[in-house]
Amino acid sequence: MLTIEESKKIAGEYALQFIVPGTTIGIGTGSTVYYFIHALADKVKAGFSVKGVASSRGTE
């Protein structure tokens, strides 16, 4: 059985498949988005193009 944190990591990384290159996305706040942001950063470093709008200072 997965821990809550492992489930959040899987969910955050899974969400990346729905992001289309070149789009602008809203990036929410919360514990799951932490994993999404880190996975997205890895894709951006590899050349993926996307713009993000943070919903809070914590997300920035």
Backbone hydrogen bonds, N-H to C=O, Kabsch-Sander energy under -0.5 kcal/mol:
donor,donor_aa,acceptor,acceptor_aa,energy
7,S,3,T,-2.1
8,K,4,I,-2.3
9,K,5,E,-2.2
10,I,6,E,-2.2
11,A,7,S,-2.4
12,G,8,K,-2.8
13,E,9,K,-2.3
14,Y,10,I,-2.5
15,A,11,A,-1.9
16,L,13,E,-0.9
17,Q,14,Y,-1.5
18,F,15,A,-1.6
19,I,16,L,-1.9
20,V,18,F,-0.6
22,G,49,S,-4.1
23,T,20,V,-1.6
25,I,51,K,-3.0
27,I,53,V,-3.1
28,G,26,G,-0.6
34,Y,30,G,-0.8
35,Y,31,S,-0.6
35,Y,32,T,-0.9
36,F,32,T,-1.4
37,I,33,V,-3.1
38,H,34,Y,-1.9
39,A,35,Y,-2.2
40,L,36,F,-2.9
41,A,37,I,-2.6
42,D,38,H,-1.6
43,K,39,A,-1.7
44,V,40,L,-2.7
45,K,41,A,-2.5
46,A,42,D,-1.0
47,G,44,V,-1.9
48,F,43,K,-2.4
50,V,48,F,-0.5
51,K,23,T,-2.6
53,V,25,I,-2.6
54,A,52,G,-0.5
55,S,27,I,-2.0
60,E,56,S,-1.4
